[in-house]
């Protein structure tokens, strides 16, 4: 509960820095994301509001997700298709993804070595990291072992 309060405070601070307000719609999007346990995209989130009869515009959802990403509430994720997918950072903690380009399997992983390398690169280039999207694309163990060439 405290983490959620900290996140809404951080979102409010970020919005204020950008000259934006924590509107009812942005707060509702934050709250709805907090209920999600799976990867999601902007259209799916918008459809959740529509099914509930809430009047939150698709554009508001699309404009709010990058703000939630920037303040650490969500991270980019992997999913099927070419849409951008997200997931709550507080549900599983920070992690990255390996995506099989043959079968679509998504393997979630966390690597301190990758995190240290990112921090070192940012330090070397005097770069302030806000968030990152780290996905590796290749073939999972099952697909590598198949004799049929990938389609």
Rosetta constraint file for C-alpha pairs under 8 A:
AtomPair CA 1 CA 5 HARMONIC 6.45 0.50
AtomPair CA 2 CA 6 HARMONIC 6.15 0.50
AtomPair CA 3 CA 7 HARMONIC 6.08 0.50
AtomPair CA 4 CA 8 HARMONIC 6.22 0.50
AtomPair CA 5 CA 9 HARMONIC 6.16 0.50
AtomPair CA 6 CA 10 HARMONIC 6.09 0.50
AtomPair CA 7 CA 11 HARMONIC 6.08 0.50
AtomPair CA 7 CA 71 HARMONIC 7.49 0.50
AtomPair CA 7 CA 72 HARMONIC 7.69 0.50
AtomPair CA 7 CA 73 HARMONIC 6.50 0.50
AtomPair CA 8 CA 12 HARMONIC 6.14 0.50
AtomPair CA 8 CA 27 HARMONIC 7.95 0.50
AtomPair CA 8 CA 30 HARMONIC 7.69 0.50
AtomPair CA 9 CA 13 HARMONIC 6.25 0.50
AtomPair CA 10 CA 14 HARMONIC 6.13 0.50
AtomPair CA 10 CA 71 HARMONIC 6.33 0.50
AtomPair CA 11 CA 15 HARMONIC 6.10 0.50
AtomPair CA 11 CA 22 HARMONIC 7.83 0.50
AtomPair CA 11 CA 67 HARMONIC 7.41 0.50
AtomPair CA 11 CA 68 HARMONIC 6.98 0.50
AtomPair CA 11 CA 71 HARMONIC 5.94 0.50
AtomPair CA 12 CA 16 HARMONIC 6.11 0.50
AtomPair CA 12 CA 21 HARMONIC 7.30 0.50
AtomPair CA 12 CA 22 HARMONIC 5.85 0.50
AtomPair CA 13 CA 17 HARMONIC 6.26 0.50
AtomPair CA 14 CA 18 HARMONIC 6.39 0.50
AtomPair CA 14 CA 67 HARMONIC 7.79 0.50
AtomPair CA 14 CA 71 HARMONIC 6.94 0.50
AtomPair CA 15 CA 19 HARMONIC 6.15 0.50
AtomPair CA 15 CA 20 HARMONIC 4.74 0.50
AtomPair CA 15 CA 21 HARMONIC 5.86 0.50
AtomPair CA 15 CA 22 HARMONIC 6.75 0.50
AtomPair CA 15 CA 67 HARMONIC 7.85 0.50
AtomPair CA 16 CA 20 HARMONIC 5.40 0.50
AtomPair CA 16 CA 21 HARMONIC 6.35 0.50
AtomPair CA 22 CA 26 HARMONIC 6.07 0.50
AtomPair CA 22 CA 27 HARMONIC 6.49 0.50
AtomPair CA 23 CA 27 HARMONIC 6.22 0.50
AtomPair CA 24 CA 28 HARMONIC 6.14 0.50
AtomPair CA 25 CA 29 HARMONIC 6.20 0.50
AtomPair CA 25 CA 56 HARMONIC 6.24 0.50
AtomPair CA 25 CA 60 HARMONIC 7.54 0.50
AtomPair CA 26 CA 30 HARMONIC 6.21 0.50
AtomPair CA 26 CA 60 HARMONIC 7.62 0.50
AtomPair CA 26 CA 61 HARMONIC 7.93 0.50
AtomPair CA 26 CA 64 HARMONIC 6.45 0.50
AtomPair CA 27 CA 31 HARMONIC 6.17 0.50
AtomPair CA 28 CA 32 HARMONIC 6.03 0.50
AtomPair CA 29 CA 33 HARMONIC 6.11 0.50
AtomPair CA 29 CA 61 HARMONIC 6.98 0.50
AtomPair CA 29 CA 64 HARMONIC 7.58 0.50
AtomPair CA 30 CA 34 HARMONIC 6.31 0.50
AtomPair CA 30 CA 68 HARMONIC 7.54 0.50
AtomPair CA 31 CA 35 HARMONIC 6.80 0.50
AtomPair CA 32 CA 36 HARMONIC 6.88 0.50
AtomPair CA 33 CA 45 HARMONIC 7.93 0.50
AtomPair CA 33 CA 88 HARMONIC 6.93 0.50
AtomPair CA 34 CA 88 HARMONIC 6.98 0.50
AtomPair CA 36 CA 87 HARMONIC 7.79 0.50
AtomPair CA 36 CA 88 HARMONIC 7.28 0.50
AtomPair CA 37 CA 87 HARMONIC 7.67 0.50
AtomPair CA 37 CA 88 HARMONIC 7.48 0.50
AtomPair CA 37 CA 91 HARMONIC 6.84 0.50
AtomPair CA 38 CA 87 HARMONIC 6.44 0.50
AtomPair CA 39 CA 77 HARMONIC 6.76 0.50
AtomPair CA 39 CA 78 HARMONIC 7.52 0.50
AtomPair CA 39 CA 79 HARMONIC 7.09 0.50
AtomPair CA 39 CA 85 HARMONIC 6.28 0.50
AtomPair CA 39 CA 86 HARMONIC 5.55 0.50
AtomPair CA 39 CA 87 HARMONIC 4.79 0.50
AtomPair CA 39 CA 88 HARMONIC 8.00 0.50
AtomPair CA 40 CA 44 HARMONIC 6.31 0.50
AtomPair CA 40 CA 45 HARMONIC 6.84 0.50
AtomPair CA 40 CA 79 HARMONIC 7.99 0.50
AtomPair CA 40 CA 85 HARMONIC 5.34 0.50
AtomPair CA 40 CA 86 HARMONIC 5.35 0.50
AtomPair CA 40 CA 87 HARMONIC 6.29 0.50
AtomPair CA 41 CA 45 HARMONIC 6.33 0.50
AtomPair CA 41 CA 83 HARMONIC 6.91 0.50
AtomPair CA 41 CA 84 HARMONIC 6.06 0.50
AtomPair CA 41 CA 85 HARMONIC 4.59 0.50
AtomPair CA 41 CA 86 HARMONIC 6.07 0.50
AtomPair CA 42 CA 46 HARMONIC 6.14 0.50
AtomPair CA 42 CA 58 HARMONIC 7.91 0.50
AtomPair CA 42 CA 61 HARMONIC 6.32 0.50
AtomPair CA 42 CA 62 HARMONIC 5.94 0.50
AtomPair CA 42 CA 65 HARMONIC 7.49 0.50
AtomPair CA 42 CA 84 HARMONIC 7.75 0.50
AtomPair CA 42 CA 85 HARMONIC 7.61 0.50
AtomPair CA 43 CA 47 HARMONIC 6.14 0.50
AtomPair CA 43 CA 58 HARMONIC 7.32 0.50
AtomPair CA 44 CA 48 HARMONIC 6.39 0.50
AtomPair CA 45 CA 49 HARMONIC 6.78 0.50
AtomPair CA 45 CA 61 HARMONIC 7.48 0.50
AtomPair CA 46 CA 50 HARMONIC 6.32 0.50
AtomPair CA 46 CA 56 HARMONIC 7.48 0.50
AtomPair CA 46 CA 57 HARMONIC 7.51 0.50
AtomPair CA 46 CA 58 HARMONIC 5.72 0.50
AtomPair CA 46 CA 61 HARMONIC 6.40 0.50
AtomPair CA 47 CA 51 HARMONIC 6.06 0.50
AtomPair CA 48 CA 52 HARMONIC 6.40 0.50
AtomPair CA 49 CA 53 HARMONIC 6.29 0.50
AtomPair CA 49 CA 54 HARMONIC 5.14 0.50
AtomPair CA 49 CA 55 HARMONIC 7.18 0.50
AtomPair CA 49 CA 56 HARMONIC 6.74 0.50
AtomPair CA 50 CA 54 HARMONIC 5.71 0.50
AtomPair CA 50 CA 55 HARMONIC 6.96 0.50
AtomPair CA 50 CA 56 HARMONIC 7.67 0.50
AtomPair CA 56 CA 60 HARMONIC 6.76 0.50
AtomPair CA 56 CA 61 HARMONIC 7.45 0.50
AtomPair CA 57 CA 61 HARMONIC 6.64 0.50
AtomPair CA 58 CA 62 HARMONIC 6.34 0.50
AtomPair CA 59 CA 63 HARMONIC 6.04 0.50
AtomPair CA 60 CA 64 HARMONIC 5.93 0.50
AtomPair CA 61 CA 65 HARMONIC 6.25 0.50
AtomPair CA 62 CA 66 HARMONIC 7.54 0.50
AtomPair CA 63 CA 67 HARMONIC 7.28 0.50
AtomPair CA 64 CA 68 HARMONIC 6.36 0.50
AtomPair CA 65 CA 69 HARMONIC 6.11 0.50
AtomPair CA 65 CA 74 HARMONIC 7.94 0.50
AtomPair CA 66 CA 70 HARMONIC 6.06 0.50
AtomPair CA 67 CA 71 HARMONIC 6.33 0.50
AtomPair CA 68 CA 72 HARMONIC 6.16 0.50
AtomPair CA 68 CA 73 HARMONIC 5.13 0.50
AtomPair CA 68 CA 74 HARMONIC 5.82 0.50
AtomPair CA 69 CA 73 HARMONIC 5.94 0.50
AtomPair CA 69 CA 74 HARMONIC 4.95 0.50
AtomPair CA 69 CA 75 HARMONIC 5.62 0.50
AtomPair CA 69 CA 76 HARMONIC 7.46 0.50
AtomPair CA 69 CA 131 HARMONIC 7.22 0.50
AtomPair CA 70 CA 130 HARMONIC 6.17 0.50
AtomPair CA 70 CA 131 HARMONIC 6.41 0.50
AtomPair CA 71 CA 130 HARMONIC 7.86 0.50
AtomPair CA 72 CA 89 HARMONIC 6.97 0.50
AtomPair CA 72 CA 131 HARMONIC 7.36 0.50
AtomPair CA 73 CA 88 HARMONIC 6.03 0.50
AtomPair CA 73 CA 89 HARMONIC 5.82 0.50
AtomPair CA 73 CA 90 HARMONIC 7.23 0.50
AtomPair CA 74 CA 86 HARMONIC 6.23 0.50
AtomPair CA 74 CA 87 HARMONIC 5.35 0.50
AtomPair CA 74 CA 88 HARMONIC 4.34 0.50
AtomPair CA 74 CA 89 HARMONIC 5.06 0.50
AtomPair CA 74 CA 90 HARMONIC 7.98 0.50
AtomPair CA 75 CA 86 HARMONIC 5.53 0.50
AtomPair CA 75 CA 87 HARMONIC 5.65 0.50
AtomPair CA 75 CA 88 HARMONIC 6.40 0.50
AtomPair CA 75 CA 89 HARMONIC 5.99 0.50
AtomPair CA 75 CA 94 HARMONIC 7.84 0.50
AtomPair CA 75 CA 131 HARMONIC 7.61 0.50
AtomPair CA 75 CA 132 HARMONIC 7.84 0.50
AtomPair CA 75 CA 133 HARMONIC 7.42 0.50
AtomPair CA 76 CA 84 HARMONIC 7.18 0.50
AtomPair CA 76 CA 85 HARMONIC 5.84 0.50
AtomPair CA 76 CA 86 HARMONIC 4.42 0.50
AtomPair CA 76 CA 87 HARMONIC 6.54 0.50
AtomPair CA 76 CA 132 HARMONIC 7.78 0.50
AtomPair CA 76 CA 133 HARMONIC 5.72 0.50
AtomPair CA 77 CA 84 HARMONIC 7.47 0.50
AtomPair CA 77 CA 85 HARMONIC 4.99 0.50
AtomPair CA 77 CA 86 HARMONIC 4.67 0.50
AtomPair CA 77 CA 87 HARMONIC 6.06 0.50
AtomPair CA 77 CA 96 HARMONIC 7.68 0.50
AtomPair CA 77 CA 97 HARMONIC 7.18 0.50
AtomPair CA 77 CA 133 HARMONIC 7.46 0.50
AtomPair CA 78 CA 84 HARMONIC 7.64 0.50
AtomPair CA 78 CA 85 HARMONIC 5.73 0.50
AtomPair CA 78 CA 86 HARMONIC 7.39 0.50
AtomPair CA 78 CA 97 HARMONIC 6.66 0.50
AtomPair CA 78 CA 99 HARMONIC 7.26 0.50
AtomPair CA 78 CA 106 HARMONIC 7.03 0.50
AtomPair CA 78 CA 135 HARMONIC 7.45 0.50
AtomPair CA 79 CA 83 HARMONIC 7.72 0.50
AtomPair CA 79 CA 84 HARMONIC 7.69 0.50
AtomPair CA 79 CA 85 HARMONIC 5.84 0.50
AtomPair CA 79 CA 106 HARMONIC 7.75 0.50
AtomPair CA 80 CA 104 HARMONIC 6.91 0.50
AtomPair CA 88 CA 92 HARMONIC 7.57 0.50
AtomPair CA 89 CA 93 HARMONIC 5.07 0.50
AtomPair CA 89 CA 94 HARMONIC 5.73 0.50
AtomPair CA 90 CA 94 HARMONIC 7.83 0.50
AtomPair CA 94 CA 110 HARMONIC 7.22 0.50
AtomPair CA 95 CA 108 HARMONIC 6.43 0.50
AtomPair CA 95 CA 109 HARMONIC 5.49 0.50
AtomPair CA 95 CA 110 HARMONIC 4.71 0.50
AtomPair CA 95 CA 111 HARMONIC 7.86 0.50
AtomPair CA 96 CA 108 HARMONIC 5.74 0.50
AtomPair CA 96 CA 109 HARMONIC 5.36 0.50
AtomPair CA 96 CA 110 HARMONIC 5.99 0.50
AtomPair CA 96 CA 133 HARMONIC 7.54 0.50
AtomPair CA 96 CA 134 HARMONIC 5.55 0.50
AtomPair CA 96 CA 135 HARMONIC 6.16 0.50
AtomPair CA 97 CA 106 HARMONIC 6.47 0.50
AtomPair CA 97 CA 107 HARMONIC 5.60 0.50
AtomPair CA 97 CA 108 HARMONIC 4.64 0.50
AtomPair CA 97 CA 109 HARMONIC 6.08 0.50
AtomPair CA 97 CA 134 HARMONIC 6.65 0.50
AtomPair CA 97 CA 135 HARMONIC 4.82 0.50
AtomPair CA 97 CA 136 HARMONIC 6.28 0.50
AtomPair CA 98 CA 106 HARMONIC 5.71 0.50
AtomPair CA 98 CA 107 HARMONIC 5.00 0.50
AtomPair CA 98 CA 108 HARMONIC 6.46 0.50
AtomPair CA 98 CA 109 HARMONIC 7.70 0.50
AtomPair CA 98 CA 135 HARMONIC 5.60 0.50
AtomPair CA 98 CA 136 HARMONIC 4.53 0.50
AtomPair CA 98 CA 137 HARMONIC 5.80 0.50
AtomPair CA 98 CA 138 HARMONIC 7.48 0.50
AtomPair CA 99 CA 104 HARMONIC 6.17 0.50
AtomPair CA 99 CA 105 HARMONIC 5.82 0.50
AtomPair CA 99 CA 106 HARMONIC 4.68 0.50
AtomPair CA 99 CA 107 HARMONIC 6.44 0.50
AtomPair CA 99 CA 135 HARMONIC 7.05 0.50
AtomPair CA 99 CA 136 HARMONIC 6.09 0.50
AtomPair CA 99 CA 137 HARMONIC 4.88 0.50
AtomPair CA 99 CA 138 HARMONIC 6.40 0.50
AtomPair CA 99 CA 139 HARMONIC 7.58 0.50
AtomPair CA 99 CA 140 HARMONIC 7.80 0.50
AtomPair CA 100 CA 104 HARMONIC 4.92 0.50
AtomPair CA 100 CA 105 HARMONIC 5.20 0.50
AtomPair CA 100 CA 106 HARMONIC 6.54 0.50
AtomPair CA 100 CA 137 HARMONIC 5.93 0.50
AtomPair CA 100 CA 138 HARMONIC 5.10 0.50
AtomPair CA 100 CA 139 HARMONIC 4.64 0.50
AtomPair CA 100 CA 140 HARMONIC 5.38 0.50
AtomPair CA 101 CA 105 HARMONIC 7.93 0.50
AtomPair CA 101 CA 137 HARMONIC 6.28 0.50
AtomPair CA 101 CA 138 HARMONIC 5.66 0.50
AtomPair CA 101 CA 139 HARMONIC 6.07 0.50
AtomPair CA 102 CA 138 HARMONIC 7.98 0.50
AtomPair CA 102 CA 139 HARMONIC 6.43 0.50
AtomPair CA 102 CA 143 HARMONIC 6.83 0.50
AtomPair CA 102 CA 150 HARMONIC 6.20 0.50
AtomPair CA 102 CA 151 HARMONIC 7.32 0.50
AtomPair CA 103 CA 143 HARMONIC 7.27 0.50
AtomPair CA 105 CA 140 HARMONIC 7.36 0.50
AtomPair CA 111 CA 115 HARMONIC 6.39 0.50
AtomPair CA 112 CA 116 HARMONIC 6.03 0.50
AtomPair CA 113 CA 117 HARMONIC 6.13 0.50
AtomPair CA 114 CA 118 HARMONIC 6.18 0.50
AtomPair CA 115 CA 119 HARMONIC 6.24 0.50
AtomPair CA 116 CA 120 HARMONIC 6.09 0.50
AtomPair CA 117 CA 121 HARMONIC 6.11 0.50
AtomPair CA 118 CA 122 HARMONIC 6.16 0.50
AtomPair CA 119 CA 123 HARMONIC 6.13 0.50
AtomPair CA 120 CA 124 HARMONIC 6.02 0.50
AtomPair CA 121 CA 125 HARMONIC 6.20 0.50
AtomPair CA 122 CA 126 HARMONIC 5.79 0.50
AtomPair CA 122 CA 127 HARMONIC 4.66 0.50
AtomPair CA 122 CA 128 HARMONIC 6.47 0.50
AtomPair CA 122 CA 129 HARMONIC 6.76 0.50
AtomPair CA 123 CA 127 HARMONIC 6.26 0.50
AtomPair CA 123 CA 128 HARMONIC 7.99 0.50
AtomPair CA 139 CA 143 HARMONIC 5.78 0.50
AtomPair CA 139 CA 144 HARMONIC 5.77 0.50
AtomPair CA 140 CA 144 HARMONIC 6.09 0.50
AtomPair CA 141 CA 145 HARMONIC 6.30 0.50
AtomPair CA 142 CA 146 HARMONIC 6.58 0.50
